């Protein structure tokens, strides 16, 4: 991939709201060229979606997030892909990763309550063919997501002066 495309990707990953003219100014190239390259990246499915990071804890407390470790038996000929597809098709599932280590799939889900998440695991996830076991971890607080610190408290660096 050419260097200009990589630079555009890095810029958009940092701030997807930037306009092509702003990106062009940052890279010292023509706006039309930036528009063309972004279109190519979208057509090639390298840019899949533009995303906003929201600190939901400041908006509502109606959302519970959980990471679920899933151990599975891979299917002959397709490995983990078919099992992962069955899992990521559920609307509660936000992210699925194939992992190395003590478990096979890491699943990130969201629900309204802990009970709703527990019912999802018990009735939908654990009952799937090839799922051997699950371990659920509830997120209590998010400090940083996608490289963004949610509560960056600036330390008071002034020197203490006593009379």
C-alpha positions in Angstrom: 0.0 0.0 0.0 1.3 3.4 -0.9 2.6 5.7 1.9 -0.1 8.4 1.2 -2.9 5.9 1.8 -1.3 4.8 5.1 -1.0 8.5 6.2 -4.7 9.1 5.3 -5.7 6.0 7.3 -3.7 7.2 10.4 -5.2 10.6 10.2 -8.8 9.3 9.9 -8.2 6.8 12.7 -7.3 9.8 14.9 -10.2 11.9 13.8 -12.7 10.6 11.3 -14.5 14.0 11.1 -11.7 15.7 9.2 -12.7 16.8 5.8 -10.7 15.9 2.7 -9.5 19.5 2.3 -8.1 19.4 5.9 -6.4 16.1 5.2 -5.0 17.5 2.0 -3.6 20.5 3.8 -2.0 18.2 6.4 -0.3 16.1 3.7 0.4 18.9 1.3 -1.5 17.3 -1.6 -4.6 18.1 -3.7 -8.1 17.7 -2.1 -9.2 15.7 -5.2 -6.4 13.2 -4.7 -7.4 12.7 -1.0 -11.1 12.2 -2.1 -10.0 9.6 -4.7 -7.8 7.7 -2.3 -10.5 7.7 0.5 -13.0 6.3 -2.1 -10.5 3.6 -3.1 -10.0 2.7 0.6 -13.7 2.4 1.1 -14.3 0.4 -2.1 -11.5 -2.0 -1.0 -13.2 -2.4 2.4 -10.0 -1.1 4.1 -12.1 1.7 5.6 -15.1 -0.3 6.8 -17.0 2.2 9.0 -16.5 5.6 10.6 -16.9 5.3 14.4 -17.5 7.7 17.3 -16.3 6.9 20.7 -18.8 7.7 23.5 -18.3 7.6 27.2 -21.7 5.9 28.0 -21.1 6.2 31.7 -21.7 9.9 31.5 -24.9 9.5 29.4 -26.7 6.5 31.0 -26.2 3.6 33.3 -28.5 1.3 31.3 -25.7 -0.5 29.6 -23.7 -3.5 30.8 -20.6 -4.7 28.9 -19.0 -8.1 29.3 -16.0 -9.9 27.9 -16.7 -13.6 27.5 -13.9 -16.1 27.1 -15.2 -19.0 24.9 -13.5 -22.4 24.5 -14.7 -24.2 21.4 -14.0 -27.3 19.4 -13.2 -26.2 15.8 -15.2 -27.7 12.9 -13.4 -30.0 10.5 -12.3 -28.1 7.3 -13.3 -24.6 8.5 -11.7 -24.3 11.9 -13.1 -21.6 14.2 -14.7 -19.5 11.4 -18.1 -21.2 11.4 -18.5 -21.1 15.2 -17.3 -17.5 15.3 -19.9 -16.6 12.6 -22.7 -18.1 14.6 -21.6 -16.1 17.6 -21.1 -12.7 15.9 -24.6 -12.9 14.3 -26.3 -12.4 17.6 -27.3 -8.7 18.0 -25.9 -8.5 21.6 -22.4 -9.3 20.3 -20.4 -6.3 19.5 -16.9 -7.9 18.8 -15.4 -11.3 18.4 -11.7 -12.1 18.3 -9.9 -15.4 17.7 -7.3 -15.6 20.4 -4.2 -17.6 21.3 -3.7 -18.9 24.8 -6.1 -20.4 27.3 -9.3 -19.8 25.3 -10.3 -19.6 21.7 -12.7 -16.7 21.2 -13.0 -13.4 23.0 -16.6 -12.1 22.8 -17.6 -8.5 23.8 -21.3 -8.1 24.4 -23.6 -5.4 25.7 -26.9 -5.8 27.5 -29.2 -3.7 29.7 -28.5 -5.7 32.9 -26.1 -8.3 34.3 -29.0 -10.7 34.3 -29.7 -10.1 30.6 -26.0 -10.8 29.8 -26.1 -13.9 32.0 -29.2 -15.2 30.2 -27.6 -14.6 26.8 -24.6 -16.7 27.9 -26.7 -19.5 29.4 -29.4 -19.8 26.8 -27.7 -18.7 23.5 -24.0 -18.9 23.7 -23.2 -21.9 25.9 -25.8 -24.0 24.1 -24.2 -23.6 20.7 -22.6 -26.7 19.1 -18.8 -26.9 19.6 -18.9 -24.5 22.6 -17.0 -26.2 25.4 -17.0 -23.6 28.1 -17.4 -19.9 28.8 -16.1 -17.4 31.4 -17.8 -14.1 31.7 -16.1 -10.9 32.9 -18.2 -7.8 33.5 -16.7 -4.4 32.8 -17.0 -2.2 35.8 -15.4 1.0 34.5 -13.8 2.1 31.2 -10.6 4.2 31.6 -9.4 4.1 28.0 -10.9 3.0 24.7 -9.5 3.0 21.2 -6.5 5.1 22.5 -8.8 7.7 24.1 -8.5 8.3 27.8 -12.0 9.0 29.3 -11.1 10.8 32.5 -7.7 12.5 32.0 -7.2 14.3 35.2 -4.5 16.9 34.9 -2.3 16.7 37.9 -1.6 19.9 39.8 2.1 20.5 39.1 2.4 23.8 40.9 5.1 24.0 43.6 3.8 24.2 47.1 4.8 27.6 48.7 4.6 28.0 52.4 4.8 31.3 54.2 
